[in-house]
Each structure stands twice: as C-alpha cells, then as structure tokens.
Amino acid sequence: MLHILIIDDNPDITENISLYFTAKWYKTSIASNGADAFDMIQRENFDFLIIDRMMPQIDGLALVRMLQSRHIRIPFLFLTALGKQIDRIEWLSLGADDYLVKPFDLQELFLRIENIARRNGWSPEIINKNIFQHENLIIDTWTHRITRDGKNIELSPKEYELLEILLKNKWKILDRDFLYENVWWDYDVSEKILETINVHIAHLRKKLSPNLIRTVKLVGYIID
C-alpha cells in the first residue's frame, strides 16, 4: 500500500485529500508544517509527499532542500497558490515530480500521483505492500488481481472493495456501518445497508469459500 504524507497547514485541504486517497486504498499521514513533516520522514517510511509551497516555520522549498541535504529522495508534488513561470522553474529544478495550483480537483491530484508512481516504477518493497494473503487466497491491490491456488477469481467492483478491506483488517471485526461507509462511500445513504452488505458477503462466500468470512452476530464480519 502506497504511503503518502500530506504536508499542508490548511486542515480542510489535508482532511479532504486524506479521505479521498484513503477511499482509493492509499495509506495517508498528515503534517501541518515542514518541521513536523521533516521529523516524521526521519522516523517513518513514506512513498510519496504532497507538499504545500507556503507553510509556517519551514516552507515547502526549505523542506525539500533539507531532505536533499540528507540524501533523502522521495517523489513529491507541490501544491501552490503561485503560478509564475519562474516559480515553476524553481520547483522543477529542485526535482519536483509535478505541481498543482490551488484550487485543484482531487481526482486530478490522484491521477497525477498515479502517473508519477508509474514513471518512478514500483520497487519490490512497494509492490510487496500491495500484496495481502489469507491461506490460499492472494489479492494484489495495485493490479486488483485476485487468485486462489494460482487461478484468477473475477469479482464485481464492490465485491472486490469489500474483500480488500476485510483482508487488510484481517483478525478485526468490522461493523456494518464501517463497511458501508468505506466501500459504498460514493453512494447515497441507504436504509438498506444490511441487505446490501449481506448480498455482497453471500456473493464472496459463493465465489471464494463459504468459510472465508465469519459473521459476528449483531456486530459485523471478520476474516480470521
């Protein structure tokens, strides 16, 4: 799973980006300024940085220079309210993989980062983060490929999303509200939550294994 650090002093922006990318099965962390971001990058492994150009304490340019001085190379994209040609040249000269001028569309941000990820290539470490396995069942969250004993399994988009979130949270009981909010986040709130989830769980059991997903009465579901 690609881990993205979102660095911006505007909490509305960081929260919106985080929610959008989490729904796309990316792991996200948030820093509200360059100083906190620098500390986090030294403690944790991040695969990509979304950096606001203008921030208190340490701005985006200073943060990038600090990372470069320590030979820390992480692909990054600048978010900025500036749009002058000279600014863009400076950002790209620092090694920025891309930039996006505020206000921006979240889908465009997502597609730009997907393209950068492809250009940079997926290292074995990153690829392995996208592989989840339970017994003879393997799911690759990058290619959305599901195999059992080496044979491909075809699922509908929502069946796939439901299976992925259950596997990512293996050994945890996930309640129905959580599943609905995270899998059917793009749907209008429905009074048929229980029926919708039950139908998809039944389809997964039929296609994969009747014992793969256990029902915890009055609570939710678990893969254990």
N, C-alpha and C positions, 0 to 999 in steps of 0.2 A: 504494500500500500504506500503510495507516494505521500510523504510527509511535508506539508507546506507551512512555512512560518509567515504569517501576515503581520507586517510592521506598519502601523499607522496610528496616529494619535486621535483619530475620529472613531469612537466606539461604534457608531452606526455603520460605518463602512466595514470595519473589521468583522462585526457580527454578521452582516449580510453576506460577505464573502465566505465566512466560515460556514454558515448554514448552507449556502449553495454548494460549496465544494464537499462538505460532509455528505450531502444528499447524493453526490456523484461518487461516493466511496473513497474520497481522499481523507487523510488524517490532517487536521489543522491545529496549529497553535497560534497564539496571538501575543504580540508585544506592542505596547503603546508608545515606545520611543526607541531610539537607536541604542541607547545604553543597555536597556533591558534585553534588546534583541541580541546584542553582542555577547552578553553573559549567557543567554540561552543557547546560542550557536556553539559556544565553547563547551557546554555541558551535554547537549543533545545532538543527534544526527538529523539534519534536515536535507531534503532532496531538492527543495526549491524555496526561493524567497520572493515575496511580494513586498516591495519597499516603497513607502511614501517618500517623495522627494523632500518635502518640508516637514520637519518634526522638531520638537524641543530637545534640548540637551545635545544630542548627536543627530544631525540630519542624515538623509539617505546617502548623499555623496560621501560624507565623512565615514559613515558605517562601512560602505564598500571599500574605501581606502584602508580602513583599519583591518578589514578581513584580508585584503590583498597583501598588506604588510606582513601578515602572519601566514601567507600562502594558503589561505582557506578559500577554496574555489567551489562555490555553489551557484548553479544557474539562478538568475534573478531577473525580475521585471520591475521597472519603475512605474509608480503611479504618480501623476503630477498634474497640477493645475497650470503649469507653464507649458508653452508650446512654441517657443522661439527656436529657430534653426540652430543657433549657437548652443542652446541648452541641449538639444537632441544630439549634436555632435559630441558634446562633453560626455553625455551619458553613454553613448555607444563606444567612445574611446576608453571608458572605464571597464568595458566588457559587458555592458548590459545586453541581455539576450533580446529584450524588447522593451517597449514603454507604452503606456496607455494614458491618455489625457482625461482628467475628470471633467464632467461626469461621464461614466462609462457603463456599458451594458455587461452584466455578469456573464452572459453566455459568450460574449466576445472575449472577455478575460479568460474564461475557461478554455476556449478554443485556441487562444494564443499560447497558453501554457501547455496544452496538449501537443501543439506543434513544436514547441521548444523541447519538450520531453523526447519527441521522436527524433529531432535533429541531434540532440545530445546522445541519443542511444540509451538503451536500458541496460545498466550494468547487472551482472548476476545477483548482486546484493539487492538491487531494487526489484528485479524480477522475482526473487525468492519471497519478497514481502507481499507479492500478489498471489502467492500460492497458498491455498488453505486445503487441508486434507482431513478426512474423517474415515478411518478404516480404508475401504477400497474406493472411496469417493474423493475426487480431486476437482477443485474449482480454481480456475485462473481468472482473477478479477481484471486483468489487463485485456485479455482476448475474449473474456466471457465464455470460455470453453469449459465444459463440464464433462468429465469422464468417469466411468466406473469400470474397473478392471481393464482400462485402456480403451474402452468403447465410448464414443461420444453420446451424450444424452441431450436431447432437444427439449428446451423449456420455453414457455412464453416469457416475455419481458418481466412481468410481475412475479411469476414463479421463480425466475432467476434471482430477482432482487430479494425476495423473501428467503430463499435458500442461502444467499450470500450473507445476509445479516444474521441469520441463525448460526451459520458456520463461524462467522467472525466472533460471535459471542457464545461459542460452544462452552458448555457447562454452566451457562447462565439462563435463568428463567426469564423470558421476555414476555411481558404482558401484552394484551391485545391492543391497547391504546398506543403503546410504544411501536409495535409493528405497523399499525395503521399510519401513524404519523411519519414514520421513516420510510415506508415502502409506498404508501399511497399519498405522499406529501403533495403531489401535483393534482390530486382530486379534490373536489368539494367535500366538506364534511358530510358524512352519510350516516343515517340511522341504522344502516345495515352493515355495520362494521364487523360484527361477529359472523354473520353469514358470509361476507366477502372473504374474510380470513379463513374460515373453515373450509370453504370451497377450494381455495388455493393450497391449503395444507393437505387436503384429500388428494389433489392432483399430484403433489410432490410425493406423497406416500405411494401412490399408484405407479408413478414413473421411476421412483428410486428404490424405496424399500418401505414396507408397512411399519417397520420398527425404527426408522431413522429419526423421526420427530415424535417426541413424547408429549402428550397433553398433561399439563398440571391443572387439575380440576379447579375451576373458578379463578385461575390466575392467568395462565398463558401456555407457552410452549418452550421446549428445550431440546437441544441435541446433546446427549450425554452418553 
